[in-house]
Amino acid sequence: MFFWVRELAGWGLIGGSLVVLRIALNFAMNTRDPGIVEAAVILFAAMGLMRAGVLLIRMSTAARLSRLDVEPERRQ
């Protein structure tokens, strides 16, 4: 059951990274005072969030697949 929590946390991190990416785009696309350096720093943080989210989803998927592989052996 813990793998579902892990997967939801992963999807939450990916959603959060998309929000942070939007903030970085707002900094870069500002017509009065474009903040390219600030956008680059925020973009780096967003990529870290996305990488962590994908890692959690991959771990959750692997846990579910390994559990499916073990369950038929228990039934015998």
C-alpha positions as CSV (number, residue, x, y, z in Angstrom):
1,M,0.0,0.0,0.0
2,F,3.0,2.3,0.6
3,F,3.8,2.4,-3.1
4,W,0.5,4.3,-3.8
5,V,1.6,7.0,-1.4
6,R,5.0,7.1,-3.2
7,E,3.4,7.4,-6.6
8,L,1.0,10.2,-5.5
9,A,4.0,12.0,-4.0
10,G,5.8,11.6,-7.3
11,W,2.9,13.0,-9.3
12,G,2.6,15.8,-6.8
13,L,6.3,16.7,-7.3
14,I,5.9,16.6,-11.1
15,G,2.9,18.9,-10.8
16,G,4.8,21.2,-8.5
17,S,7.7,21.3,-11.0
18,L,5.4,22.4,-13.7
19,V,4.2,25.3,-11.6
20,V,7.8,26.3,-10.8
21,L,8.6,26.1,-14.6
22,R,5.7,28.5,-15.2
23,I,7.2,30.9,-12.6
24,A,10.5,30.6,-14.4
25,L,8.9,31.4,-17.7
26,N,7.2,34.5,-16.2
27,F,10.6,35.7,-15.0
28,A,12.2,35.2,-18.4
29,M,9.3,36.6,-20.5
30,N,8.8,39.8,-18.5
31,T,8.9,42.6,-21.0
32,R,9.9,45.4,-18.6
33,D,12.7,43.7,-16.8
34,P,13.5,40.1,-17.9
35,G,15.2,38.1,-15.2
36,I,17.2,35.6,-17.2
37,V,19.6,34.7,-14.3
38,E,16.7,34.3,-11.9
39,A,14.8,32.2,-14.4
40,A,17.8,29.9,-14.8
41,V,18.1,29.4,-11.1
42,I,14.3,28.6,-10.8
43,L,14.6,26.3,-13.8
44,F,17.4,24.4,-12.1
45,A,15.1,23.9,-9.1
46,A,12.2,22.8,-11.2
47,M,14.4,20.2,-13.0
48,G,15.4,18.9,-9.6
49,L,11.7,18.6,-8.5
50,M,10.9,16.8,-11.8
51,R,13.7,14.4,-11.5
52,A,12.7,13.5,-7.9
53,G,9.1,13.0,-9.0
54,V,10.1,10.7,-11.8
55,L,12.3,8.8,-9.5
56,L,9.4,8.2,-7.0
57,I,7.1,7.1,-9.8
58,R,9.7,4.7,-11.1
59,M,10.3,3.2,-7.7
60,S,6.6,2.8,-7.1
61,T,6.1,1.1,-10.5
62,A,9.0,-1.3,-9.7
63,A,7.5,-2.1,-6.3
64,R,4.1,-2.9,-7.8
65,L,5.6,-5.1,-10.5
66,S,7.8,-7.0,-8.0
67,R,4.8,-7.5,-5.8
68,L,2.8,-8.9,-8.7
69,D,5.7,-11.3,-9.4
70,V,5.8,-12.6,-5.8
71,E,2.0,-13.0,-5.2
72,P,1.5,-16.1,-7.4
73,E,4.2,-18.0,-5.5
74,R,2.4,-17.3,-2.2
75,R,-0.9,-18.8,-3.4
76,Q,0.6,-22.2,-4.1
